[in-house]
Amino acid sequence: MSVGTNRVMMCAPTSYRLEYEINPWMRLENRPDTGLAAKQWDLLYEVLKTRAGAEIELIPQVEGCPDMVFTANAGLVKGDIALLASFRHPQRALEEPHFDRWFKEHGYTVHTPPQGCKFEGEGDALFAGSNLVAGYLKRSDICSHRWMADMLSTTVLSLELVDDRWYHLDTCLLPLSRNRVAFYPGAFDEYAQTVIRHHYETIDVELEEALRFACNAVVVGDTVVLPSGCPKLEADLQECGYSTINVEMSEFLKSGGASKCLTLLLN
Ligand code: ARG
């Protein structure tokens, strides 16, 4: 029933810090408690591994790349192909060579986006049924959609993101099965909402829970690991037959990320 994969790549927060502001959640005067962040990450790792049954690959965090923990943005992986990110912000572009090396060392064929075309990996591209669902405007450029379609021989549903708070697709849309997604409508333009409802059965996420990054969840088999404080989505998921596990992600939310951002699915 689910679209979950059980292999993911993660990066332990050994140099995680807040050193710049590149999304509305990041404020230099509200820096994460790094000790607490490490505990929250460890718990997420344990839950994914032992309770959800995920197989976890690790990449070491590089000093000077404080957001590298958000491995979902490293690229988009399908089989042995890795489409490498080309980050919008120069602060994060420093991560690219490290992810590039990791992919190559792990046997992936790496492709880079066309010149000048920004692409933030799985942050903005998620498989759902026979489609790749992809966001654009805030971080990834629409040119990356055509490129992904060509590289992976897949259809892409292009969705415009309209609210800076949900600057990546994975902050506001969660694929659950071949034909079902959860999403926060307010993050999308009217037409994108129509496209989503046309292709999938939907669970609508409310503003209050969308602000807690409810959609930023990891699906492993029939288990959904989501940020804490989202009881309505949890209840909706349980009604659809999923087991849910919530994890406290407060110190990562301060950088505009949560459970899903901390994992890259190795499909
Ligand atoms: N501070 C990071 C950024 O703004 C957070 C990335 C979150 N990742 C995600 N997949 N949504 O780029």
Residues whose N, C-alpha, C, O or C-beta is under 5 A from the ligand:
A	BS01	LIG	I22 N23 D67 F70 A72 N73 G123 H168 D170 S255 G256 G257 C261
